[in-house]
Amino acid sequence: MLKKLIDGLFRGGDVNDEEMPATEHRGYLITPDPQDAGGQYRVSGWIRKPIEQGETLEHRFERSDMVSSREACVELTLKKAERYIDDVGDEMFKR
């Protein structure tokens, strides 16, 4: 248990050993990154937008929403990110 806590501190609390595949929504790529929070998972992830010459804009988001299973967290993350994209669009990269 202590090893898991220490590893989490050095990895930023990330529960993913490798990045999950991205899902496309209106030209943006959403990559869920569920955060383990004491047996529940916090909604969080990345929204990226490829731009010219191979560059990518990215926005990290983390919500206060907690979900009991990792799979449900991924599903909710995608829904929340899609809604955020629809509401804010490219403005998210200016903040």
N, C-alpha and C positions, 0 to 999 in steps of 0.2 A: 504494500500500500504506500509506504513512504517513497519507494523507488518511482511509482507512478506519479506521485505528487511532484517529486523533484524533476522527473522527465517533463511533466507538464509545464513547470515553471520555465525550463530552458527552451521548450518548444512553443512557449506562448499560450499554453493551455489548449492547443490544437489537438483534436481527437482524431484527425485524419493523418495516417502515415503517408498517404499520397493524395494529391488533389483529385477531387471528384470530377467527372466529365462535365463540361459546360452544356447548358441548354440555351438555344437561341430564342430570342423574343424581340421582334421588330428591329433587328440589326444589332442588338446587344447580346452579350454572352453572360449568362448567370451561372455562377459556380457556388453551390451550397458549401458551407464550411461549418457544420454543426459543432457547437462547443459544449463539451461535457460539463454539467454543473450539478454535481452531486447526485447522479442517477437520473437526471433529466437533461434535456438538450436545449440549448439556447439557439434561437434563429439567428443565423449570421452567414455571411458569404461575401462574394465579390461580384460586382457588375463591371463588365469590361466592354469597350467598344473599339473594334479595330478601326484605325484611321489610315490615311495614306502612308506609303513607304514603309509598311510593316510595323508602324508604331501602334500602341494601344493605350487608350485612356482607361483608368480604372478607379473604381470607387468601392471602398470597404464599408460594409454596413453590419450593424449588430443591433438586434431588437431585444426588448425585454421579454418577449414571448418565450415561454418554456413549454416543452412538449415531452411526453414520457418515453417516446421511442425515436430512435434515430431516423427511421424511414418516414415517420410522420413529420419530423422536423425538416427533412429535406423537402417534402411536399409543401409544407407551409412556407418555407424559405422561398421556393419558386413562386408561389402565389403572391407573397409580400413583395418580392423583387419586381415581378411583372407589374403590379399595381403602382409601385414607386416609379418605374420607368414610364408608365402611361401618364402619371401625374406630373412628373418633374422633367423627364427627358434629359437632354444634355446639360441642363442647369446643375445637375448633381456634380459635375466635374469642375464647376466654378467655385464650389464651397470650400 
